[in-house]
Amino acid sequence: MSDILLVTGASGHFGRRVLDHLMNILDVSPERIVATTRKPAGLTDLALGMSRHALDRLTGQTNS
């Protein structure tokens, strides 16, 4: 399976748990995950190869 998975709110508590579950329990490769958050500085410690982007779902603004 080569689907790309989008995780919104990735720097928050629930988003971090989702990322952990995807990578450590379901063994999803970081290259298949796109992590988004309003606070991109909170994503700097994520696995290499994981795509990280700023996204505010309330305003629709993005910064890649």
N, C-alpha and C positions, 0 to 999 in steps of 0.2 A: 504494500500500500504506500503510495507516495503523496497522499493528500497533505495539504498545508493546514495547520491548525492555528487559529487566531485566539489569543488569550488577551482579553481586555482587562484593565485594572491589574496588570501584572506586578506592579510594585506594592500592592496592598496585601493584607493578610490572606485573604481568600485566593487572590491571584497567584501568590507565591505557593500556596498549597496545591493549586491546580498544576502549576509548572512542575513542582516536585513530584506529584503523582504521575504526570505524563512521562517524565524522564526516568524516574527511579522505580516506579511500579509497572508502568506499561511499556517501558523501554523505548520510548519515542526518541528518535534522533533530534538533537537541537536544531539541525538544519531544516526540520519540518515545522518548526514553531516560530510564529510571529508574535512577539510580546509587545503590547501597547500599554501606555499609561499617560496620564496628564503630567507626571513628574519623571521625565526620562533619566534624571540623575539617579533615581532609585533603581535603575536597571543595569548599572555598570558592573555588577558582580555576577551577572548571569553567564551561563555556559557559552564558551566560544562557539561560533557558528550559528547562534540563535539571532534572528533578526529582531532588532529593537526599534520602536518608533513611538514618537509622541502622538497622542490622539486624545482629543476631548470630545466625547460622544455627545455632550450637551451643546457645544457650539459647532461641532463638525470640523474644527481646525486640526490640521495635521502638520507635523514637522518631521521629515525623515532624515 
